[in-house]
Amino acid sequence: MLNIVPLPPETRVYDLVKSGLSDRDIAAALGISEEQVSLAVSGLLGKLGLSARLELILLAYSRSEWVSAVA
């Protein structure tokens, strides 16, 4: 199991990224800028050692224990 502690903004963004939303849609849903969304996604990718958003989505569904711990 991964030992990762997401920051609160990353947690909110993560929940929407795994749904397949774009940065623009996530920003609108959360009332933040697209740049803030991009920074949160980059932070998650870096913490997880991933290089692409799709990898993050696939990891979310393959590690359901992390997904439920974040929620």
Secondary structure, DSSP 8 states (H G I E B T S, - for coil): -------HHHHHHHHHHTTT--HHHHHHHHT--HHHHHHHHHHHHHHHT--SHHHHHHHHHH-HHHHHHH-
